[in-house]
Amino acid sequence: MEGCAVIINGVQEAAEGKSVAQVLQEKGIDLSNVAVERNGEIVPKRQYDSVILTAEDRLEIVSFVGGG
């Protein structure tokens, strides 16, 4: 998988060809409390279905947690 995997939060994963929405759904992540960065740029929520991951993309997925 070296050199052709998608990197998600620092881990290589076989997510090439999937949309951001598919990856989040597979991981069980609630879309209402998450931000996604792809290759250093924020992906707007309205584009989660249309942004398709390619080899060597880097995703950072951040969930918001409330509390105090």
Summary of the structure (lengths in Angstrom):
residues: 68
radius of gyration: 11.8
end to end distance: 40.9
largest distance: 41.2
contacts: 160
relative contact order: 0.31
helix: 19%
strand: 31%
